Amino acid sequence: MKTINVSPIIHRNKKRLQLLFDFDAGLIEKIKKLPDSKWSSTKKCWHIPYQENYLTDLQSKLGKEVQ
């Protein structure tokens, strides 16, 4: 089971959620399908728009490995 660590960040003056995890091609494909998901070359991570209930939402979309 892969673990995804999620934390709020400010990227280009917008509040986003940083997704940190070891490389996993299957997981990356799932993340690419999330609305407005982006790869940051500067931060070397995937990020998505911030939302208050992100943990519940991400767990339903990506699985229980989201923390």
C-alpha positions in Angstrom: 0.0 0.0 0.0 1.3 3.4 -1.0 1.0 6.4 1.4 0.1 9.8 0.1 1.0 12.7 2.4 -1.2 15.7 1.9 -0.4 19.2 3.1 -1.7 22.7 2.3 0.7 25.0 0.3 0.6 28.3 -1.5 1.7 27.9 -5.1 1.6 30.8 -7.5 -0.4 32.8 -4.9 -3.1 30.1 -4.7 -4.0 27.8 -1.8 -3.4 24.2 -3.0 -2.9 20.8 -1.6 0.5 19.2 -2.1 0.5 15.4 -2.7 3.7 13.7 -1.7 4.4 10.0 -2.4 6.9 7.6 -3.8 6.7 7.1 -7.6 3.8 5.0 -8.6 2.6 5.1 -12.3 -0.8 3.8 -11.4 -1.4 6.4 -8.7 -0.1 9.2 -11.0 -2.7 8.2 -13.6 -5.5 8.5 -10.9 -4.1 11.9 -9.8 -4.1 13.2 -13.4 -7.9 12.5 -13.5 -8.5 14.8 -10.5 -9.9 18.2 -11.4 -7.2 20.8 -11.9 -4.4 18.5 -10.8 -1.0 19.8 -11.8 2.7 18.8 -11.6 5.0 21.4 -10.1 8.5 21.3 -11.5 9.7 23.7 -8.9 8.2 21.9 -5.9 8.6 18.4 -7.4 5.1 17.3 -6.5 1.6 17.0 -7.7 -0.9 19.5 -6.3 -4.7 20.1 -6.5 -7.0 22.9 -5.4 -7.4 23.3 -1.7 -10.8 22.3 -0.2 -11.8 21.9 3.4 -12.9 18.3 3.2 -9.9 17.2 1.2 -9.1 14.1 3.2 -12.5 12.5 2.8 -12.7 13.4 -0.8 -9.3 12.2 -1.7 -9.8 8.9 0.2 -12.9 8.2 -1.8 -11.1 9.0 -5.1 -7.7 7.5 -4.4 -8.1 5.0 -1.6 -7.4 4.7 2.1 -3.6 5.4 1.7 -4.3 9.2 1.8 -3.1 10.8 5.0 
